[in-house]
Amino acid sequence: MVILVLCSANKLRSPLFAAILRFRLGVSHVVMSAGAKTQKWGLTGQRASKEAVESVFSLTNGMVNLDNHRATPVEVFNLGGFDRIYTLSGDSHEYVKSLGVRHTHIVMEDPYDRGTHLVDLQKHQICERTVVEEVSKIVAAIEISE
């Protein structure tokens, strides 16, 4: 199964979600991430946020890191080539919806404070909990269908 996880920038939510989903599903599934606004905001190639890196390391007991992650714009992918697409932001949901591509939208608040451009730690903790809960549901559903 080939899965794509999308958020706005591809620096925090989608890399975190994709890494945990990949970790839980194992090597029999391909999980990628991208951002709906990565290209527009000039973020292509940037590393994952410090918060995403720390969360992935912590949630996988140090078994996974995001050292090689680079923000990728959704435009580089043929969305029809994915078995499942999960959107985590309003931007990514609207983008995929506008193309008429089937996807699942998971409501996840953006932990970035638009005014300060810093991560709100309380929102990030909520985001992290949401990732763990939603990934568990997805893994269970995939295991049942296989």
Sequence and secondary structure as in RCSB ss.txt:
>XXXX:A:sequence
MVILVLCSANKLRSPLFAAILRFRLGVSHVVMSAGAKTQKWGLTGQRASKEAVESVFSLTNGMVNLDNHRATPVE
VFNLGGFDRIYTLSGDSHEYVKSLGVRHTHIVMEDPYDRGTHLVDLQKHQICERTVVEEVSKIVAAIEISE
>XXXX:A:secstr
 EEEEEESSSSSHHHHHHHHHHHHH TTSEEEEEESSTTTTT TT    HHHHHHHHHHTTTS   TT    BGG
GS GGG SEEEE SHHHHHHHHHTT   EE      EETTTTEE HHHHHHHHHHHHHHHHHHHHHHHHH 
